[in-house]
Amino acid sequence: MSFSLLGQHQEVNEKPGLWKEKEIEADSNSLLSAFRRGTVSGHFRYYFMATENKSDLTDYYAHAVGGGIKFETGKFKNFQIGVSGFFVFNIGSSDLTIPDPKTNQMNRYETGLFDIEDPSNKKDIDRLEELYIKYYLKNSTITFGKQLINTPFINLQDGRMRPTEVEGLWAEINPAKTIKLQLGYLYGISPRSTVRWYKAGESIGVYPVGITETGNKSGYAGNLKSNGIVLTGITYQHNKNLKFQLWNQFTENIFNSAMLQADYEYVISGKSKLIAAAQIIRQDAVKDGGNEDPSKTYFRKGSKAYTLGAKLGWINEKWETTLNYNRITAHGRYLMPREWGRDPFFTFLPRERNEGLGDVHAVVGKLNYKIPRLRISTAIAAGYYELPEVTNYALNKYGLPSYNQLNIDIRYKFSGILKGLESQLLYVYKSKTGNSYNNDKYVINKVDMGLWNLVFNYQF
């Protein structure tokens, strides 16, 4: 008797067939054809980061390299499957496990290139990122599984090696040319700078937790329960000049955030336009804010927060300049898990946030200039941020003094044999304008510091 166990046994004189390459002609109507018509994308990234603190505080540096592959099938009966993963190596850095001897504060920026839960980990930094099935219906899609989304409240925030990922059901529906709906139920989060996946409530507190409104260390990490996040967004293009966005994020058992934003464009001549925008956000606690124990809750029971923003600017093919303002009122702290994304404010500048604050005035000027023939884009931004005193625990969660911030960003796209390679040089300087009360724990990695970022991305 003779048995043929395909996939388990091959004779030594046979061509290796573990992956079954292209030996079978694919039927265009078969699932096999969908896999054969799939596409592969790759991404390699190098990141150098260095923090320069004031002279008597610790400086830091880090070199990170990583790479990843994504495979996405062709469509089969309007379905599509995607999977991706990424790895990171620490190829040289300061010892990120040792706190600054003067303040006992840990590193803030460089550790985010790797695994913030294990700063000593230099090699085993890998993550299954995407694993989803997507369904196409005319101009709409419904995706289930691990995936990437970009919204005002939950977004990539990919200013390190890898972005924040979400798990759940997400739909993008386009019922008309003027209307776009985005909505979904998300129950899992894999925050930037981590290698694990967490339930929605568990993900809040993976990053530093700051202090309670009474000045004690927050105790919500590991103590929040939530069945997930219901996130909805409606974009309405009223006409070619005016657009509205309405977003609502309901985090079951913890808090709710709602945002309304209007964007306006006015053509002056040719491709030159005036731009303006306005934004309002309201937040409210849900039930006990995540835990009935006030010392372990995320959003204090009965609390609320409001933010107001405005933008005015001018733009053409090469230039864009804007003046931006944001106000967080004194009603309470604006809270949004840093594990989930960056601030949606017009005054946001990379490498600092105003999350966790109340009673804030922020003014930022931005100037961008592109040189298309040289494949260069530049940006410079300067901002003033007036914050509550660091001793005002009720409105200053992370002990950040008022500050000025300067960002200089230069990017270059290579061509020819190096097509696909892009570089970025970002320098950030933050100077203290508020009172630190002679306590450098309010200074280190926060103000009176410079931060260098050099990044190379190769994508294919």
VEXLO-107944 format. One record per residue: x, y, z of N, C-alpha, C, O in turn. Coordinates in steps of 0.02 Angstrom, whole numbers, plus 50000, padded with zeros to 5 digits. Layout:
BEGIN
XYZXYZXYZXYZ
...
This chain:
BEGIN
500424994150000500005000050000500445006250000500995006250028
500195011649968500585017749964500135023549985499565024149964
500415027650029500035033450054500405039850034501015040150040
500045044850011500355051249994500085056550042499495058250040
500515058950085500305063850136500555070750114501075073150137
500175073850070500385080350044500425085450100499995085650144
500945089550098501025094750149501385092250210501595096250252
501455085450218501795082750276502435079050257502895078650297
502465076350195503035072350176503195073450103502755073650060
503845074250088504075074750019504665070250009505095069450053
504695067149949505285063149932505885067649922505805073549904
506485064949934507085069049931507235071549862507605076449854
506955068349809507095070549741506565075249713506575076949654
506095077549757505575082149736505785089349749506155090849795
505525093849707505635100949719505275103049782504695101149791
505595106949828505245109149889504595112649872504575117149830
504055110549906503405113449891503035115849952502415115949954
503415117850003503105119950066502615125650056502075125750085
502805130550013502385136450003501945135849941501535140249928
502025130549904501595129049845501635134449791501225134349745
502105138949796502205144449750501675145149694501095146449709
501875144249631501415145449576501275139149535501115139449476
501335133449567501295127249529500595125749504500515121549459
500075129049532499385127849510499115134349478499165139649508
498835133649420498535139449388497925141649429497505137449447
497875148049443497335150549485496705152049444496745155249392
496145149749468495495151349440495295158249466495295159349526
495135162849421494985169649442494375170049488494275175149521
493975164749490493395164749534493505160849598493035159549636
494125158949612494265154749670494605158749725494885164049714
494575155949784494925158949841495675158749829496035163449848
495915153449797496625152949780496845158849737497385161549747
496425160749689496585166349646496655172749687497095176849672
496235173649737496275179649778496945180149813497235185549817
497195174449838497845174549870498405175649819498885179249833
498345172549759498855173449708498885180649682499415182949661
498315184049683498295190949660498435195949717498355201949709
498645193349773498785197649831499395202049820499795200949775
499455207049862500015211749859500415211549924500145210549978
501065212549917501515212749974501815219749980502055222449930
501795222550039502105229050053502615228350108502525224250153
503135232350105503655231950157503835238850182503745243850147
504105239050242504305245450273504905244250319504865240150365
505445247850305506025247750349506135254750377506035259650342
506335255050440506375261550474506985261850520507115257150557
507345267450516507895268950562507715275450598507485280250567
507825275550664507645281350704508195282850754508355278650796
508475288850750508945291250802508595296850840508315301450810
508605296350906508295301450948508775303251005509105298851033
508815309651021509245311851076508915317651113508665322351082
508915317251179508635322451222509195326051258509635322951289
509185332751253509675336951288509305340751343508955345651329
509395338551405509095341951462509575347351488510145347751466
509345351351536509775356451565510385353151596510375347151611
510915356951606511585354251618511645349351676512045344651672
511265350151730511345345751788510855339851787510795336351838
510515338751730510055333151723510295328451669510705330351627
510045322351669510285317051624510065318251552509485319951539
510535317351505510375317251434510285309951412510515305351445
509955309151354509815302451329509905302151254509885307251219
510015296051229510025294951156509815287751143509835283451187
509605286351080509415279651061509435278850985509275283450948
509645272850963509615270950892509145264950887509235259950922
508655265450843508185259850833508145258250758508145262750716
508115251850742507985249650674507425244450675507345240850725
507045244150622506495239350620506255238350549506435241950503
505835233350542505545231950477504915227850483504795224650534
504515227950431503895224250432503655222650363503865225750314
503205217750359502915215550296502155215250304501895213150356
501805217350251501075216750250500865213050187501115214350132
500405208350195500115204750138499355205950138499025205250189
499105207650079498385208650071498155204950009498435205849955
497655200750016497415196849960497055201249909496885206949923
496945198449849496475201549804495775200449829495675196949878
495285203449796494595202749818494305195949796494445193549741
493915192949840493565186849825492845187649850492715187849910
492385188149802491675189449819491605195449865491225195349914
491995200749849491995207149885492335206749953492315211649991
492645201149970493025200550032493775201150019494015199649964
494135203350070494855204050065495155202750134494875204850185
495725199450136496065197850199496745201350201497095201550150
496935203950259497575207250267497925205150331497595203850381
498585204750329498975203050388499645206650384499935207250330
499895209150440500545212550442500865211650510500535210450560
501515212350511501895212050574502515216350568502725218050513
502815217950625503395222450626503855220350683503635218050735
504515221350672505005219950724505435226150734505525230150688
505725226950794506145232650812506745230050851506685225550892
507335233050838507935231650877508225238050905508235243250871
508455237750967508835243150997509565241850981509865237351009
509855245850937510545244650915511045249250949511625249650929
510825252751001511285256951039510905262651072510605266751038
510925262951138510565268251173510845269251243511245265251267
510625274651274510755275651345510415269951383509975266551356
510615268951445510275264051487509615266951509509585271151554
509075264751477508415267551489508075264751550507505266651565
508425260351586508135257451647508335261251710508075259851764
508805266051703509065269651761508745276551765508785280351716
508435278451821508145285051827508685290451835509245289051854
508495296551821508935302251833509085302651907508615302651947
509725302951928509895302652000509645308652040509535307952100
509555314352009509345320352046508595320452058508365322352112
508195318452008507475319052012507115312352020506525312052037
507475306852009507205300052010506665299051956506245294651962
506695303151903506225302551847506525298151793507135298251780
506095294151761506325289651707506345293351640506065298751633
506685290251593506705292951525505995293551497505565289351512
505875298651457505205299751430505145298151355504665294851334
505625300451315505545300051243505855293851212505515290151175
506495292551225506855287151190506555280251205506555275951161
506325279251265506035272651282505435271051238505265265251229
505105276251212504535275151168504705272251101504255270251064
505345271951084505545268651021505515261151027505505257650976
505485258551088505535251351099504905248851135504345249951112
504995245551191504435242851230504425246451297504845245251339
503935250851306503925254951367503795250751429503945252851484
503515244751420503395240451478504015236651499504035233851554
504515236451456505145232951472505715236751439505955234551386
505955242351469506475246351438507135242651428507555244851389
507225236951462507845233051453507815228551392508325225851371
507225227851362507145223451304507445226851242507225232251222
507945223651213508275226551154508175222351091508335224751036
507925216251097507895211851038507205209051024506995208950966
506845206851075506205203551065505645208651064505215208651108
505655213151014505165218551010504795217650944504975220650893
504285213550945503915212250883503175211750899502975210650956
502775212750847502055213150858501675211050795501845213250740
501175206850804500685205850752500255212050751499905213550799
500265215750695499925222150693499235221750663498745223350696
499195219650601498545219250568498365212050553498785207950534
497745210450563497465203950545496715204850539496345204750588
496485205950477495795208050467495495204850405495835202350361
494835205050403494445203350344494025209450328493695212250371
494035211450264493695217550243493175215850189493295211650145
492605219050194492075218050145491935224650109491855229850140
491905224250042491775230050000491045230049977490795224949954
490715235749984490035236649961489995243349926489925248549958
490025243149859490045249249819490635253649842491215251549837
490495259549867491025264149889491165263649964491485268049992
490925258349996490985257650068491365251450086491425246750046
491645251350147492005245450172491815244150245491655248650283
491835237750263491735235550332492325230950348492435226050314
492695232550401493295228850418493235226050489493035229650535
493405219650496493385216450562494065213550578494365210150537
494315215050639494955212350661495435217750683495225223250700
496065216150682496605220750701496745225250641496865222750586
496745231850652496795236450596497045243350618497135244650677
497165247650569497375254550580496795259250565496465258450514
496675264150608496195269350594496495276050614496955276350656
496235281450584496475288150600495875292750610495535294550561
495735294550672495165298850688495405304150738495965303550764
495005309150753495215314250801495385311450870495835314050903
495025306250892495115303750960495555297550964495915296551014
495535293250914495965287350912496335287550845496025287650792
497005287750848497395288650787498075285350793498265282750845
498445285650738499085282050733499615284650782499995280750810
499635291250791500155294650831500845291450820501195289850868
501035290450756501635286550741502275290650742502655290650694
502395294250797503005298050805503575294050835504075296950857
503515287350838504055283050861504175277750807504185279450748
504275271550826504405266450775503765263750744503745262550684
503245262650785502625259750759502015263350789502065266050844
501455263350754500865267050777500425263050824500555257250839
499895266350847499375263050887498905259250840498725261650787
498725253250862498275248850823497635247650863497635248150925
497095245950828496465244450862496195237750838496395235250785
495745234850878495425228650859494675229350868494445231750920
494295227250819493575227650823493265227950754493545225550705
492665230850751492285231550689492275238850669492075243150709
492485240450607492535247350585492245247950514492425244150470
491805252850504491485253850439491605260950415491585265750454
491715261550350491755267950316491245267850260491315264250211
490725271850268490145271650223490075278350188490115283650219
489965278150122489905284150082489235283950045489205282249986
488695285850079488035285450047487925290649993487485289849950
488315296049995488265301349944488945304749938489375303949982
489025308549885489675311949874489825316949929490405318449942
489315319549961489405324750011489425322150082489545325950129
489315315650091489275312850159489735306850166489745302450123
490105306750221490515300950238490375299050311490415303250355
490225292750322490095290150389490665285550409490865281150370
490925286350469491415281750498491165279650566491025283950608
491105273250577490845271050641491085263950655491225260050610
491115262450720491325255750738491305254450812491195258950853
491415248150828491465245850897492165242950905492355238150871
492555245750952493255243850962493325240951032493125244051081
493605235051036493685231851101494405230251119494545227951174
494865231451073495575230051086496015235751062495865238951012
496565237051099497045242351082497745239551091497885236251141
498185240851043498895239651052499255246351045499385248550989
499405249651102499665256451098500355256751066500735251951067
500495262451037501165263851012501675262451067501555263751126
502255259751048502805258251095502655252451140502955251951194
502215247951120502085241751158502095235851109502095236851048
502095229851136502085223851094501465219651108501355214451076
501055221651156500465217751176499825220951152499795226851134
499295216851153498615219251141498235219151207498315214651248
497815224351218497455225151280496715226151266496525228551212
496295224251314495595226251312495575233851320496045236951345
495025236951298494975244251297495125247351365495535251951370
494815244751419494935247551485495635246351510495935250651542
495905240451495496585238651517497115243051484497645244151513
496975245451424497485249451388497595256251420498125259251409
497115258751458497185265251491497615264451553497395261351602
498205267251553498665266651610499295262951592499725262051635
499355260751529499995257751507500535263051506501115261651523
500355269251486500815274951489500805277851560500375275951600
501265282351577501265285551643500585288551660500255291451617
500375287851723499695289551743499615296451774499045298651783
500155299951790500085306551820499805306151890499885301151925
499465311551911499215312151980498455313351980498165315551930
498145311852037497435313252046497335320652057497805324552062
496705322652061496545329752073496725332052143496715338052157
496895327252186497115329052254497875328752262498135330152316
498225326952208498955326952210499285320352223499905319952226
498895314952232499185308252241499275304852173498955306752124
499705299752171499805296152109499155292852088498815289652129
498975293552025498365290452000498405282852005498935279951994
497845279752022497845272452031497395268751983497175263251998
497265271751924496795268551879497105263051836496735258951807
497765262751832498085257551790497895250651815498005249051874
497615246551772497405239751790496765239351829496555233951849
496435245151840495835245151882495215247851846494715249451878
495245248251780494675250851741494335245251704494655240851675
493675245451704493285240451668492855243951616492505248851630
492875241351555492465243951501492355238551449492805234551435
491755238351422491585233551370491825235751301491755232051252
492095241851297492355244151233492165251251216491875254851256
492325253151154492235259951130491775259951070491875256051023
491275264251071490865265351012491055272250984490945277351016
491345272250924491615278250894491245279650829491205275350785
490975285650822490605287550762490835294350737490985298850776
490855295050671491035301350640490625302650577490525298050537
490395308750568490025310750508490375316850479490475321850513
490565316350415490855321950379490375324050325490175320050283
490195330350325489715333050276490035338750238490215343850267
490095337950172490365343150129489775347350105489445345550056
489645352850138489065357050123489105359850052488615359750015
489685362350035489835364649967490595364249958490935361750002
490845366749902491565366149890491995370049939492595369049943
491675374549977492045378750024491975376650097492435377650136
491405373750114491245372650185491145365250201490775361750166
491485362950253491425355950275491315355650350491605359650387
490895350950373490765349850443490965342750463490885338050424
491225342150524491365335550553491035335150622491075339750662
490705329450635490425328150701490655321250723490535316250689
490995321050781491265314750807491025313650878490945318350917
490895307350894490725305550963491075299050981491045294150944
491395299051039491725293151064491435291351132491515295051181
491085285651135490785283351197491205277451222491205272151191
491555278451278491945273151309491535270451367491485273651419
491235264651357490755261951404491045261751475491595259351487
490655264351522490805264351594491335269451614491515269751673
491605273351566492155277951585492005285151566491935289351611
491945286851501491825293851482491575294251411491605289451373
491325300251394491085301651326491395308151301491435313051339
491615308251238491885314251207491525315651142491405311151103
491335322051131491005324051070491355330051040491565334651077
491435330150974491785335550940491395337950880491145333850841
491355344450871491065347550811491595352150782491875356350817
491725351350717492235355450684491975357750616491665353950580
492105364050600491935366850535492565369450501492975372750533
492645367750437493225369950398492975373850337492515371750302
493295379650325493085383950270493675385850226494215387350252
493585385750161494095387850113493805393050066493225392450044
494205398150051493995403450004494545404549954495095406549972
494395403249890494895404049837494995411449822494525415049806
495625413549827495795420549812495915421349738495595425349704
496405417349713496555417449641496975411249626497405409349665
496845408149568497215402249549497155396849602496605394649618
497725394749630497735389549681497905392349749498135388749793
497785398649758497895401949822497235402449859496735404649831
497235400449923496615400249962496725402950033497255402250062
496195405850059496155407350130495815401350163495345398550136
496045399450222495745393850258495585396050329495925400150359
495045393150355494835394650424494485388550451494185384650414
494515387750517494195382050549494025383850621494345388150652
493515380450647493325381250717493145374450745492895370150709
493275373450810493185366850840492945367650912493155372250948
492495363250932492275362951002492235355651023491985351450986
492485354151084492465347351111492165347651181492325352051221
491715342951195491435342251263491545335151286491465330351248
491745334451350491835327951381491415327451445491325332351481
491175321351457490785320051517490965313151545491085308451508
490985312751611491085306251643490475301851632489915304251629
490595295351625490055290351621490075286151684490585283151701
489515285951720489455282351783490005284751831490045290751846
490425280151855490945281951903491615283651870492115284451904
491615284151803492235285751768492725280051763493315281151749
492485273951774492915268051767493005263951829493135257951825
492925267051888492985263451952492625267352006492695273452009
492255264052048491885267552100492335270452154492125274852191
492965268052158493455270852204493765277052172494095276352121
493665283052200493925289152168494685289052156494915292352110
495055285352197495785285052188495985280552129496565280652108
495505276652104495655271952050495255273251987495275269351939
494895278851986494495280351927494905284551878495385287851897
494695284451814495045288451763494725295251754495075300351750
494065295451752493705301651741493245302751802492755299151811
493415307651843493055308551907492305309051896492075312551851
491925305451938491195305251932490905312351931491055316451975
490485313651882490145320151877490555325551844490305331051834
491195324251827491615329451798491505330251724491225325851691
491725335951697491655337451626492225342051604492575344951646
492315342651539492835347051512492595349851445492205346751410
492855355851429492695359151365493345361751334493785364251369
493375361251268493935364551232493635368251172493145366151142
493955373951155493755378051099494375379551057494895381251085
494315378950991494895380250949494715384050886494135383950864
495205387550858495105391450797495755391550757496295391150784
495675392050691496255392250645496105397050588495545397150562
496615400950568496555405450511497215405150472497745405550502
497165404450406497785403850368497715405150294497185406850269
498275404250260498315405250187498735399550159499225397450190
498545397150099498885391350070498905391949994498425394349963
499465389749964499495388749892499905382349878499985378349924
500155381449818500495375149801501125374049841501305368349854
501465379349861502105378749896502085380949969502435378250011
501655385749985501655388750051501005387050089500475386450059
501075386350154500495386050198500675389250264501175387450296
500285394150284500415397450348499755398150386499245400050358
499775396650451499175396950492499325399950560499885399350586
498825403050588498845405350658498295401550694497725401450672
498475398250750498035393550783497955395250857498425397550889
497355394050882497215395450953496805389750982496365386950948
496945388051044496535383051079496455385051152496925387451184
495855383951177495695385451246495375379251278494865376851254
495685376751331495365371751374495105375551434495495378751469
494465375251446494175379351499494375376551568494665371251574
494205380451619494365378451688493845373951719493865372651779
493365371351679492855366951706493155360351730492895357151776
493705358251700494025351951719494565350051670494685353451620
494905344551684495445342051640495155339251575494655335751575
495485340851519495345337351457495725330751460496345330751464
495365325151459495675318551467495535314251405494965313551383
496075311451378496025306751323496615302051330497195304351330
496505295551337497075290951347497635292051297497525291551236
498225293451322498795294551277498975288251239499305288451187
498755282651264498865276251229498465275951164498635271951120
497955280051157497495279551100497645284351043497445283050987
497995289751057498135294551004498345301251030498375302351091
498485305750984498715312451002498125317251004497575315550983
498255323351029497735328551033497485330450964497875330850917
496825331850957496565334150893496585341750885496295344450838
496915345250932496905352550933497295355550875497785352550852
497085361350851497455364950799498145367050823498605367950783
498225367750889498865370050918499335364250935499865365350964
499155358150917499595352550931500245353150893500255354550833
500805351950929501465351450898501785344850920501735343050979
502095341150875502405334750893502875335350952503265340150958
502855330450997503275329251055503025332551119503365332451169
502425335451117502105337651179501355337751169501105338351114
500995337051225500265336851224499985341351278500315343051327
499355343151269498985346951320498455342651352498035345251389
498455336151339498005331451372498165331351447498745331851467
497655330751488497745330551560497735337451592497875338051652
497575342651553497585349451577496905352751573496475350751533
496805357751614496235362251610496475369351616497045370551636
496055374151599496225381251603496865382751564497355385251592
496855381351499497425382151454497265387251400496715387351372
497755391451385497755395751326498365393851284498925393951309
498255392051221498815390251177498755394051112498215394451082
499315396951089499345400551025499945397850986500505397751012
499835395850924500365392850884500345395650813499815396150782
500935397550788501005399450718501385394050680501885391450705
501135392250621501455386950581501585389550511501175393150482
502175387750484502365389750416502675383750381503185381050404
502375381550326502615375850287502815378250218502475382450188
503365375450191503595377350124503855371150088504265367450116
503605369950027503815364149987504215366449927504075371649897
504725362449909505115363549849505045357249807505475352849809
504505356749768504355350449732504925347849688505055341849688
505265352249651505785349849605506375346849642506745342849614
506475348849705507015346049746506765340649793507155337649830
506105339349792505795334249835505915335749909506035331149949
505905342049927506025344349996505395347750022505075351649987
505225346350084504695350050119504965352150187505305348350221
504805358350205505045361050269504455363750308503935365650280
504535363950374504015366650418504335369550480504805366750508
504085375250499504305378350562503685380550600503215383250570
503685379350665503105381050706503345383550774503835380950801
502995388450800503165391150866502525392250905502035394750878
502535390150969501925390751008502055393051079502585391951108
501545396351107501555398351177500975394851211500405395051188
501125391451268500625387551304500595389851376501055388651415
500045393151394499945395551462499535390351499498945389251483
499835387251549499535381751585499415383551658499695388551682
499015379751695498945380851767499615379451802500055376151774
499675381851862500275380451902500355372951911499865369251915
500975370651916501105363451926500825361051992500705355052001
500705365652039500415363852104499655363752102499335362052152
499365365752046498635365452037498465358452012498345357451953
498455353752058498385346652039497725345352003497685340951960
497205349052020496555347751990496545349051915496145346151879
497005353451891497005355251820497665353951786497755356051729
498135350651819498795349351789499005342251808499355341351859
498805337451769498885330351786499615328051787499795323751827
500025330751742500705328251734501255333051759501845331851747
501055338351793501555343051820501965346451766502575346651771
501635349151716501975352451660501915360051669501355362551671
502475363751674502435371051680502245374251613502295371051560
502025380451615501925384251553502575384351513503115384351542
502515384451447503115383851406503025386951337502465388151315
503595388151304503615389751233503895383651196504295379951225
503675382551134503945376951096504105379051025503715382650993
504675376851001504895378050932505025371350898505395367250924
504725370350840504835364350800505115366250731504845370750699
505645362850710505925363750643505945356850610506255352250637
505615356050554505525349550522505735350050448505475354250411
506205345850427506445345650358506385338450333506625333850365
506075337550274505975330850246506215330750174506155335650137
506485324950154506755324250087506575317350059506655312350093
506335317149996506185310849963506725309349911506875313449868
507025303549917507545301549871507245299249805506645297749801
507655299049753507425296849687507945292149658508435290449690
507825290049596508285285549562508335278849596507815275849612
508935276449607509035269849637508775269449708508635264049733
508715275249741508475275549811507745277649816507505279549869
507375277249760506675278949761506305274549813506415268549815
505885277549853505555274049907505835275849975505535274450027
506435279049975506765281050037506595288350052506645292650009
506385289550114506235296350137506595297650202506695293150243
506805303950212507145305850273506785311650306506445315650274
506865312050372506575317550411507055319550466507325315350502
507155326050473507525328850529507055333550566506825338550539
506915331950629506465335950671506845338150733507105333950770
506875344650744507175347350806506635350950845506255354950817
506605349450910506105352450954506455355751012506895352751043
506265361851028506525365151088505945367951128505505371251101
505945366451193505425368951238505755372851295506185370251331
505545379051303505805383251357505275384551409504685385451393
505475384651471505005385551527504815392851534505245397251533
504165394151541503935400951557503545401051622503415406451649
503375395151648503015394751712503495393451770504105393051760
503215392751829503605391751890503675384251903503185380651906
504295381951912504415374851929504575374052004504705368452026
504555379452042504645379352114505295375852134505325372152184
505815377052095506485374252108506485366652115506905363752148
506005363452083505965356152083506045353652012505605354451970
506615350551998506775348651930506375342651904506435340851846
505955339551946505525334351919504995337351873504705333951832
504875344051881504425347551835504785350051773504465352951729
505445348951769505845351551714506115346051669506055346551608
506395340751698506725335651658506245332451607505695330451625
506465332051546506085329251490505445332951474505025330451436
505355338951504504745342751493504895349651465504615351451413
505325353551497505475360351476506225361651483506585357651512
506455367351455507165368951454507555363051425508055360851455
507335360651369507625354651338507575354951262507135358351234
508035351351230508005350451157507945343151141508175338851178
507635341751084507525334751064507675334150989507375337550948
508155329750973508345328450903508025322050879508005317050915
507765322150818507465316250787507715315650715507615320250675
508045310250698508255308850631507965302150609508095297050641
507565302250556507185296250536507295294850462507295299350421
507405288350446507425286050377506895280550369506875275750407
506465281450319505955276450302506055273950231506135277950185
506045267350223506055264450155505445260050148505355255250186
505025261750100504405258050091504355255350020504535258749972
504105249350015504035246349948503385242149945503235239249893
